[in-house]
């Protein structure tokens, strides 16, 4: 019984601790609603050095 209550409490806390896309994606990247999805696809298609170059360009530009 106590284990079931602990599990229920843990699940409740975990559901409230979700991370939104706004927290994951910095606003200075200047990407819209689809920006997060595009960024995920870019991680698979583009080498990391090119991504770092893009981020530096957006940040400095």
MDTraj code that builds the backbone (N, CA, C; nanometers):
import mdtraj as md
import numpy as np

residues = "UNK UNK UNK UNK UNK UNK UNK UNK UNK UNK UNK UNK UNK UNK UNK UNK UNK UNK UNK UNK UNK UNK UNK UNK UNK UNK UNK UNK UNK UNK UNK UNK UNK UNK UNK UNK UNK UNK UNK UNK UNK UNK UNK UNK UNK UNK UNK UNK UNK UNK UNK UNK UNK UNK UNK UNK UNK UNK UNK UNK UNK".split()
xyz = np.array([
    [0.0836, -0.1204, 0.0000],
    [0.0000, 0.0000, 0.0000],
    [0.0878, 0.1265, 0.0000],
    [0.1877, 0.1289, 0.0866],
    [0.2751, 0.2463, 0.0920],
    [0.3529, 0.2629, -0.0379],
    [0.3921, 0.1499, -0.0953],
    [0.4666, 0.1552, -0.2209],
    [0.3805, 0.2142, -0.3321],
    [0.2551, 0.1776, -0.3347],
    [0.1638, 0.2322, -0.4356],
    [0.1462, 0.3826, -0.4175],
    [0.1387, 0.4276, -0.2948],
    [0.1253, 0.5713, -0.2688],
    [0.2512, 0.6461, -0.3090],
    [0.3672, 0.5877, -0.2801],
    [0.4926, 0.6513, -0.3203],
    [0.5046, 0.6593, -0.4718],
    [0.4654, 0.5524, -0.5394],
    [0.4722, 0.5505, -0.6855],
    [0.3786, 0.6553, -0.7450],
    [0.2596, 0.6677, -0.6896],
    [0.1647, 0.7674, -0.7381],
    [0.2187, 0.9084, -0.7175],
    [0.2789, 0.9339, -0.6018],
    [0.3361, 1.0649, -0.5734],
    [0.4528, 1.0952, -0.6680],
    [0.5374, 0.9947, -0.6934],
    [0.6508, 1.0126, -0.7839],
    [0.6027, 1.0443, -0.9251],
    [0.5000, 0.9746, -0.9703],
    [0.4457, 1.0012, -1.1047],
    [0.3861, 1.1407, -1.1132],
    [0.3196, 1.1849, -1.0064],
    [0.2608, 1.3186, -1.0055],
    [0.3706, 1.4250, -1.0123],
    [0.4751, 1.4076, -0.9349],
    [0.5860, 1.5041, -0.9376],
    [0.6550, 1.5048, -1.0734],
    [0.6715, 1.3880, -1.1295],
    [0.7408, 1.3775, -1.2585],
    [0.6608, 1.4445, -1.3701],
    [0.5294, 1.4330, -1.3646],
    [0.4468, 1.4942, -1.4693],
    [0.4521, 1.6463, -1.4625],
    [0.4769, 1.7025, -1.3438],
    [0.4851, 1.8474, -1.3311],
    [0.6236, 1.9007, -1.3665],
    [0.7199, 1.8127, -1.3798],
    [0.8574, 1.8548, -1.4035],
    [0.8964, 1.8461, -1.5510],
    [0.7995, 1.8553, -1.6394],
    [0.8315, 1.8476, -1.7813],
    [0.8973, 1.9772, -1.8284],
    [0.9802, 1.9660, -1.9295],
    [1.0516, 2.0814, -1.9838],
    [0.9823, 2.1246, -2.1125],
    [0.9522, 2.2517, -2.1211],
    [0.8879, 2.3016, -2.2418],
    [0.9916, 2.3293, -2.3494],
    [0.9444, 2.3425, -2.4708],
    [1.0354, 2.3724, -2.5813],
    [1.0997, 2.5098, -2.5650],
    [1.0285, 2.6022, -2.5018],
    [1.0833, 2.7364, -2.4803],
    [1.2051, 2.7324, -2.3886],
    [1.2039, 2.6396, -2.2927],
    [1.3177, 2.6281, -2.2028],
    [1.4357, 2.5611, -2.2717],
    [1.4076, 2.4697, -2.3663],
    [1.5149, 2.3982, -2.4340],
    [1.5831, 2.4822, -2.5408],
    [1.5054, 2.5634, -2.6105],
    [1.5586, 2.6367, -2.7250],
    [1.5761, 2.7840, -2.6874],
    [1.6976, 2.8335, -2.6871],
    [1.7191, 2.9739, -2.6490],
    [1.6494, 3.0699, -2.7455],
    [1.5994, 3.1787, -2.6912],
    [1.5252, 3.2737, -2.7751],
    [1.6164, 3.3479, -2.8718],
    [1.7464, 3.3599, -2.8402],
    [1.8354, 3.4364, -2.9272],
    [1.8667, 3.3636, -3.0569],
    [1.8262, 3.2361, -3.0694],
    [1.8452, 3.1669, -3.1969],
    [1.7521, 3.2233, -3.3033],
    [1.6425, 3.2833, -3.2607],
    [1.5515, 3.3468, -3.3541],
    [1.4704, 3.2493, -3.4380],
    [1.4477, 3.1282, -3.3859],
    [1.3701, 3.0291, -3.4597],
    [1.2258, 3.0298, -3.4115],
    [1.1338, 3.0020, -3.5005],
    [0.9922, 3.0061, -3.4666],
    [0.9432, 2.8769, -3.4027],
    [0.8133, 2.8476, -3.4209],
    [0.7517, 2.7294, -3.3613],
    [0.8131, 2.6004, -3.4139],
    [0.8486, 2.5993, -3.5403],
    [0.9075, 2.4797, -3.5989],
    [1.0573, 2.4720, -3.5745],
    [1.1116, 2.5709, -3.5092],
    [1.2550, 2.5761, -3.4881],
    [1.3109, 2.4566, -3.4135],
    [1.2376, 2.4093, -3.3139],
    [1.2858, 2.2963, -3.2360],
    [1.2914, 2.1708, -3.3222],
    [1.1869, 2.1460, -3.4009],
    [1.1843, 2.0287, -3.4877],
    [1.2941, 2.0357, -3.5930],
    [1.3131, 2.1536, -3.6485],
    [1.4185, 2.1718, -3.7492],
    [1.5547, 2.1487, -3.6860],
    [1.5737, 2.1973, -3.5641],
    [1.7012, 2.1795, -3.4962],
    [1.7305, 2.0321, -3.4716],
    [1.6277, 1.9551, -3.4347],
    [1.6461, 1.8116, -3.4138],
    [1.6860, 1.7428, -3.5436],
    [1.6199, 1.7784, -3.6549],
    [1.6560, 1.7190, -3.7843],
    [1.7980, 1.7579, -3.8242],
    [1.8363, 1.8813, -3.7971],
    [1.9707, 1.9265, -3.8313],
    [2.0780, 1.8500, -3.7541],
    [2.0443, 1.8101, -3.6321],
    [2.1415, 1.7347, -3.5534],
    [2.1766, 1.6029, -3.6211],
    [2.0808, 1.5471, -3.6960],
    [2.1058, 1.4206, -3.7645],
    [2.1658, 1.4392, -3.9034],
    [2.1387, 1.5524, -3.9666],
    [2.1783, 1.5698, -4.1062],
    [2.3058, 1.6507, -4.1265],
    [2.3378, 1.7369, -4.0306],
    [2.4481, 1.8311, -4.0489],
    [2.5565, 1.8023, -3.9454],
    [2.6828, 1.8090, -3.9833],
    [2.7908, 1.7885, -3.8850],
    [2.7851, 1.8924, -3.7721],
    [2.8275, 1.8541, -3.6533],
    [2.8213, 1.9460, -3.5383],
    [2.8985, 2.0765, -3.5599],
    [3.0082, 2.0725, -3.6330],
    [3.0849, 2.1953, -3.6546],
    [3.0041, 2.2972, -3.7346],
    [2.9250, 2.2493, -3.8305],
    [2.8405, 2.3401, -3.9076],
    [2.7307, 2.3997, -3.8201],
    [2.6762, 2.3196, -3.7290],
    [2.5745, 2.3720, -3.6371],
    [2.6340, 2.4785, -3.5459],
    [2.7539, 2.4539, -3.4967],
    [2.8184, 2.5545, -3.4116],
    [2.8449, 2.6826, -3.4892],
    [2.8792, 2.6681, -3.6157],
    [2.8986, 2.7861, -3.6996],
    [2.7702, 2.8655, -3.7162],
    [2.6587, 2.7944, -3.7347],
    [2.5297, 2.8616, -3.7491],
    [2.4917, 2.9356, -3.6209],
    [2.5119, 2.8691, -3.5071],
    [2.4792, 2.9318, -3.3784],
    [2.5655, 3.0557, -3.3564],
    [2.6944, 3.0454, -3.3880],
    [2.7828, 3.1611, -3.3723],
    [2.7406, 3.2746, -3.4656],
    [2.7016, 3.2392, -3.5867],
    [2.6564, 3.3410, -3.6828],
    [2.5313, 3.4121, -3.6332],
    [2.4345, 3.3349, -3.5786],
    [2.3116, 3.3962, -3.5271],
    [2.3402, 3.4822, -3.4040],
    [2.4320, 3.4374, -3.3213],
    [2.4599, 3.5077, -3.1970],
    [2.5388, 3.6354, -3.2240],
    [2.6353, 3.6278, -3.3125],
    [2.7192, 3.7437, -3.3393],
    [2.6587, 3.8375, -3.4437],
    [2.5760, 3.7800, -3.5320],
    [2.5257, 3.8546, -3.6449],
    [2.4178, 3.9500, -3.6116],
])
top = md.Topology()
chain = top.add_chain()
for i, resn in enumerate(residues, 1):
    res = top.add_residue(resn, chain, resSeq=i)
    for name in ("N", "CA", "C"):
        top.add_atom(name, md.element.get_by_symbol(name[0]), res)
traj = md.Trajectory(xyz[None], top)
